[in-house]
Amino acid sequence: GIRAGDLVKKACEASGGSGGGKPDSAMGGIKDPQLLGAAFKSAAQFIKEKLG
């Protein structure tokens, strides 16, 4: 499975932010809203890699 904390951390790091959490809940933030697309793209790639 995919841990929520790992997913949020990966997404936020791709856009210059930070995040993390537990397996079933997570929180994160990014500094530049214009990088939100990069965060979503990173999250999608992370999910694809994990689910293969």
Secondary structure, DSSP 8 states (H G I E B T S, - for coil): ---HHHHHHHHHHTTT-EEEE-SS-EEEE-S-GGGHHHHHHHHHHHHHHHH-
